[in-house]
Amino acid sequence: MRPAATRTLYERVANRDRMVVLAGLACVAGLAFVLMQRSGDRVMMASMSMPYSAAFALLLLAMWWTMMMAMMLPSAAPAILTYAAMTRKFSAQGSRQAPVAVFVAGYGMVWTLLSLAAVTLQIAARPLVPLSMMMAVTSGVVSGGLLIAAGIYQFTPLKQACLRHCQSPLMFFARNWRKGWGGAFRMGVSHGLYCLGCCWVLMGLLFYGGVMELSWIAGLAVYVALEKLVPVGHRLSWVTGAILIAWGLWTVAGAVLR
Protein backbone atom coordinates (compact mmCIF):
# COMPACT_ATOMS: atom_id res chain seq x y z
CA MET A 1 0.00 0.00 0.00
CA ARG A 2 1.28 3.46 -0.95
CA PRO A 3 1.12 6.16 1.75
CA ALA A 4 -1.96 8.41 1.59
CA ALA A 5 0.12 11.43 0.57
CA THR A 6 1.70 9.47 -2.31
CA ARG A 7 -1.69 8.17 -3.47
CA THR A 8 -3.10 11.70 -3.43
CA LEU A 9 -0.22 13.05 -5.51
CA TYR A 10 -0.51 10.16 -7.94
CA GLU A 11 -4.26 10.67 -8.33
CA ARG A 12 -3.81 14.38 -8.93
CA VAL A 13 -1.31 13.72 -11.70
CA ALA A 14 -3.52 11.02 -13.24
CA ASN A 15 -6.54 13.30 -13.24
CA ARG A 16 -4.54 15.97 -15.01
CA ASP A 17 -2.95 13.71 -17.61
CA ARG A 18 -3.90 16.06 -20.45
CA MET A 19 -1.96 18.90 -18.86
CA VAL A 20 0.97 16.62 -18.06
CA VAL A 21 1.15 15.22 -21.59
CA LEU A 22 0.78 18.63 -23.23
CA ALA A 23 3.44 20.13 -20.98
CA GLY A 24 5.74 17.23 -21.75
CA LEU A 25 5.19 17.57 -25.50
CA ALA A 26 5.82 21.31 -25.33
CA CYS A 27 9.07 20.75 -23.45
CA VAL A 28 10.25 18.03 -25.85
CA ALA A 29 9.36 20.07 -28.94
CA GLY A 30 11.04 23.17 -27.53
CA LEU A 31 14.15 21.24 -26.61
CA ALA A 32 14.19 19.62 -30.05
CA PHE A 33 14.09 23.03 -31.74
CA VAL A 34 17.02 24.22 -29.62
CA LEU A 35 19.05 21.07 -30.32
CA MET A 36 18.15 21.26 -34.01
CA GLN A 37 19.45 24.81 -34.26
CA ARG A 38 22.71 23.89 -32.51
CA SER A 39 23.24 20.78 -34.60
CA GLY A 40 22.40 22.82 -37.72
CA ASP A 41 25.15 25.31 -36.90
CA ARG A 42 27.59 22.44 -36.47
CA VAL A 43 26.48 20.90 -39.76
CA MET A 44 27.10 24.20 -41.53
CA MET A 45 30.61 24.41 -40.11
CA ALA A 46 31.32 20.72 -40.72
CA SER A 47 30.19 20.90 -44.35
CA MET A 48 33.12 23.19 -45.06
CA SER A 49 35.75 20.86 -43.58
CA MET A 50 34.44 17.28 -43.73
CA PRO A 51 31.68 17.11 -46.37
CA TYR A 52 31.68 13.32 -46.82
CA SER A 53 32.88 12.02 -43.45
CA ALA A 54 31.03 9.77 -41.02
CA ALA A 55 31.09 12.59 -38.47
CA PHE A 56 29.29 14.86 -40.92
CA ALA A 57 26.65 12.18 -41.56
CA LEU A 58 26.05 11.80 -37.81
CA LEU A 59 25.67 15.56 -37.38
CA LEU A 60 23.26 15.64 -40.29
CA LEU A 61 21.26 12.79 -38.76
CA ALA A 62 21.10 14.59 -35.40
CA MET A 63 19.78 17.70 -37.13
CA TRP A 64 17.14 15.79 -39.10
CA TRP A 65 16.02 13.74 -36.09
CA THR A 66 15.57 16.71 -33.78
CA MET A 67 13.80 18.57 -36.57
CA MET A 68 11.33 15.73 -37.12
CA MET A 69 10.61 15.44 -33.41
CA ALA A 70 10.07 19.19 -33.11
CA MET A 71 7.76 19.27 -36.12
CA MET A 72 5.69 16.13 -35.63
CA LEU A 73 5.21 15.60 -31.89
CA PRO A 74 2.94 18.67 -31.44
CA SER A 75 0.67 17.53 -34.28
CA ALA A 76 0.45 14.08 -32.63
CA ALA A 77 -0.90 15.61 -29.40
CA PRO A 78 -4.56 14.52 -30.01
CA ALA A 79 -3.52 10.88 -30.49
CA ILE A 80 -1.18 10.95 -27.50
CA LEU A 81 -3.85 12.53 -25.28
CA THR A 82 -6.43 10.00 -26.47
CA TYR A 83 -4.06 7.13 -25.68
CA ALA A 84 -3.42 8.60 -22.21
CA ALA A 85 -7.16 8.91 -21.53
CA MET A 86 -7.89 5.35 -22.69
CA THR A 87 -5.07 3.84 -20.63
CA ARG A 88 -6.30 5.70 -17.57
CA LYS A 89 -9.81 4.32 -18.13
CA PHE A 90 -8.58 0.75 -18.59
CA SER A 91 -6.26 1.05 -15.58
CA ALA A 92 -9.21 2.15 -13.45
CA GLN A 93 -10.92 -1.08 -14.49
CA GLY A 94 -7.93 -3.10 -13.29
CA SER A 95 -6.22 -3.64 -16.65
CA ARG A 96 -2.53 -2.71 -16.67
CA GLN A 97 -1.49 -0.62 -19.65
CA ALA A 98 1.80 0.54 -21.13
CA PRO A 99 2.93 4.10 -20.32
CA VAL A 100 2.33 6.92 -22.80
CA ALA A 101 6.08 7.04 -23.45
CA VAL A 102 5.93 3.61 -25.13
CA PHE A 103 3.32 4.81 -27.63
CA VAL A 104 5.36 7.97 -28.26
CA ALA A 105 8.50 5.87 -28.78
CA GLY A 106 6.75 3.88 -31.50
CA TYR A 107 5.56 7.09 -33.13
CA GLY A 108 9.06 8.54 -32.95
CA MET A 109 10.56 5.41 -34.51
CA VAL A 110 8.82 6.20 -37.80
CA TRP A 111 10.35 9.67 -37.93
CA THR A 112 13.73 8.30 -36.91
CA LEU A 113 13.68 6.01 -39.94
CA LEU A 114 12.58 8.92 -42.14
CA SER A 115 15.51 10.94 -40.80
CA LEU A 116 17.89 8.13 -41.77
CA ALA A 117 16.36 8.00 -45.25
CA ALA A 118 16.58 11.78 -45.63
CA VAL A 119 20.25 11.83 -44.64
CA THR A 120 21.07 8.99 -47.04
CA LEU A 121 19.23 10.71 -49.89
CA GLN A 122 20.77 14.09 -49.14
CA ILE A 123 24.32 12.77 -49.12
CA ALA A 124 23.75 10.67 -52.26
CA ALA A 125 22.16 13.57 -54.18
CA ARG A 126 24.61 16.20 -52.96
CA PRO A 127 26.90 16.05 -56.04
CA LEU A 128 23.87 16.29 -58.37
CA VAL A 129 21.65 18.87 -56.62
CA PRO A 130 23.54 21.94 -55.36
CA LEU A 131 22.35 23.33 -52.02
CA SER A 132 22.80 26.73 -50.43
CA MET A 133 24.43 27.25 -47.04
CA MET A 134 20.94 26.91 -45.50
CA MET A 135 20.50 23.62 -47.42
CA ALA A 136 17.94 24.97 -49.85
CA VAL A 137 17.90 23.81 -53.48
CA THR A 138 19.49 26.47 -55.68
CA SER A 139 17.95 25.25 -58.96
CA GLY A 140 14.70 27.00 -59.85
CA VAL A 141 13.52 24.02 -61.88
CA VAL A 142 14.12 21.56 -59.04
CA SER A 143 12.55 23.95 -56.51
CA GLY A 144 9.48 24.30 -58.69
CA GLY A 145 9.32 20.53 -59.09
CA LEU A 146 9.28 20.09 -55.31
CA LEU A 147 6.39 22.56 -55.01
CA ILE A 148 4.40 20.92 -57.81
CA ALA A 149 4.94 17.41 -56.42
CA ALA A 150 3.80 18.50 -52.95
CA GLY A 151 0.76 20.22 -54.45
CA ILE A 152 -0.31 17.21 -56.51
CA TYR A 153 0.07 14.87 -53.54
CA GLN A 154 -2.41 16.97 -51.56
CA PHE A 155 -5.18 15.73 -53.89
CA THR A 156 -4.29 12.03 -53.88
CA PRO A 157 -6.53 9.39 -52.22
CA LEU A 158 -3.58 8.21 -50.10
CA LYS A 159 -3.08 11.68 -48.66
CA GLN A 160 -6.76 12.05 -47.84
CA ALA A 161 -7.04 8.56 -46.32
CA CYS A 162 -4.03 9.11 -44.07
CA LEU A 163 -5.31 12.57 -43.10
CA ARG A 164 -8.65 11.10 -42.00
CA HIS A 165 -6.88 8.63 -39.72
CA CYS A 166 -4.74 11.40 -38.22
CA GLN A 167 -7.81 13.55 -37.61
CA SER A 168 -9.73 10.76 -35.80
CA PRO A 169 -7.46 9.25 -33.13
CA LEU A 170 -10.40 7.79 -31.19
CA MET A 171 -11.51 5.82 -34.23
CA PHE A 172 -7.90 4.75 -34.83
CA PHE A 173 -7.60 3.29 -31.32
CA ALA A 174 -11.05 1.70 -31.52
CA ARG A 175 -9.92 -0.26 -34.56
CA ASN A 176 -6.29 -0.89 -33.66
CA TRP A 177 -6.09 -1.23 -29.87
CA ARG A 178 -3.47 -3.71 -28.65
CA LYS A 179 -2.51 -4.62 -25.12
CA GLY A 180 0.90 -4.53 -23.48
CA TRP A 181 4.09 -2.64 -24.15
CA GLY A 182 4.55 -4.29 -27.53
CA GLY A 183 0.99 -3.39 -28.50
CA ALA A 184 1.47 0.24 -27.46
CA PHE A 185 4.68 0.46 -29.45
CA ARG A 186 3.04 -1.06 -32.54
CA MET A 187 0.12 1.37 -32.24
CA GLY A 188 2.62 4.23 -32.10
CA VAL A 189 4.35 2.94 -35.22
CA SER A 190 1.02 2.48 -36.99
CA HIS A 191 -0.15 5.99 -36.17
CA GLY A 192 3.25 7.34 -37.18
CA LEU A 193 2.93 5.64 -40.56
CA TYR A 194 -0.42 7.33 -41.14
CA CYS A 195 1.18 10.67 -40.27
CA LEU A 196 4.08 9.87 -42.58
CA GLY A 197 1.65 9.08 -45.39
CA CYS A 198 -0.02 12.40 -44.71
CA CYS A 199 3.13 14.55 -44.66
CA TRP A 200 6.08 12.88 -46.38
CA VAL A 201 5.89 14.87 -49.63
CA LEU A 202 5.44 18.11 -47.71
CA MET A 203 8.74 17.34 -45.96
CA GLY A 204 10.41 17.68 -49.34
CA LEU A 205 9.59 21.39 -49.14
CA LEU A 206 12.25 21.67 -46.47
CA PHE A 207 14.70 21.64 -49.37
CA TYR A 208 12.81 24.52 -50.97
CA GLY A 209 12.85 26.91 -48.02
CA GLY A 210 16.00 25.53 -46.43
CA VAL A 211 16.55 22.54 -44.15
CA MET A 212 18.32 24.86 -41.71
CA GLU A 213 15.92 27.81 -42.01
CA LEU A 214 14.11 27.90 -38.65
CA SER A 215 11.22 30.11 -39.75
CA TRP A 216 10.47 27.83 -42.71
CA ILE A 217 10.61 24.73 -40.50
CA ALA A 218 8.27 26.32 -37.95
CA GLY A 219 5.85 27.35 -40.69
CA LEU A 220 5.67 23.80 -42.06
CA ALA A 221 5.17 22.43 -38.52
CA VAL A 222 2.25 24.83 -37.92
CA TYR A 223 0.67 23.90 -41.24
CA VAL A 224 0.99 20.15 -40.60
CA ALA A 225 -0.69 20.63 -37.21
CA LEU A 226 -3.50 22.70 -38.71
CA GLU A 227 -4.28 20.03 -41.30
CA LYS A 228 -4.78 17.48 -38.53
CA LEU A 229 -6.46 19.66 -35.94
CA VAL A 230 -8.96 21.88 -37.78
CA PRO A 231 -12.32 20.33 -38.76
CA VAL A 232 -11.89 21.32 -42.44
CA GLY A 233 -8.34 20.01 -42.72
CA HIS A 234 -9.12 18.10 -45.93
CA ARG A 235 -10.35 21.29 -47.61
CA LEU A 236 -7.30 23.13 -46.35
CA SER A 237 -5.12 20.49 -48.01
CA TRP A 238 -6.91 21.02 -51.33
CA VAL A 239 -6.49 24.80 -51.19
CA THR A 240 -2.85 24.38 -50.24
CA GLY A 241 -2.35 21.89 -53.05
CA ALA A 242 -3.69 24.34 -55.64
CA ILE A 243 -1.48 27.12 -54.28
CA LEU A 244 1.62 24.90 -54.30
CA ILE A 245 1.02 23.78 -57.89
CA ALA A 246 0.57 27.37 -59.09
CA TRP A 247 3.61 28.47 -57.10
CA GLY A 248 5.68 25.64 -58.55
CA LEU A 249 4.67 26.41 -62.14
CA TRP A 250 5.53 30.07 -61.60
CA THR A 251 8.93 29.10 -60.17
CA VAL A 252 9.75 26.75 -63.05
CA ALA A 253 8.63 29.29 -65.64
CA GLY A 254 10.77 31.96 -64.02
CA ALA A 255 13.80 29.68 -64.05
CA VAL A 256 13.32 28.62 -67.67
CA LEU A 257 12.67 32.13 -69.02
CA ARG A 258 15.48 33.77 -67.04
Sequence and secondary structure as in RCSB ss.txt:
>XXXX:A:sequence
MRPAATRTLYERVANRDRMVVLAGLACVAGLAFVLMQRSGDRVMMASMSMPYSAAFALLLLAMWWTMMMAMMLPS
AAPAILTYAAMTRKFSAQGSRQAPVAVFVAGYGMVWTLLSLAAVTLQIAARPLVPLSMMMAVTSGVVSGGLLIAA
GIYQFTPLKQACLRHCQSPLMFFARNWRKGWGGAFRMGVSHGLYCLGCCWVLMGLLFYGGVMELSWIAGLAVYVA
LEKLVPVGHRLSWVTGAILIAWGLWTVAGAVLR
>XXXX:A:secstr
   HHHHHHHHHHHHTHHHHHHHHHHHHHHHHHHHHHHHHHHHHHHHHH TTSHHHHHHHHHHHHHHHHHHHTGG
GHHHHHHHHHHHHHHHHTT     HHHHHHHHHHHHHHHHHHHHHHHHHHTTTS B TTS B  HHHHHHHHHHH
HHHTTSHHHHHHHHHHH HHHHHHHH   HHHHHHHHHHHHHHHHHHHHTTGGGGHHHH TT HHHHHHHHHHHH
HHHHSTTHHHHHHHHHHHHHHHHHHHHHHHHH 
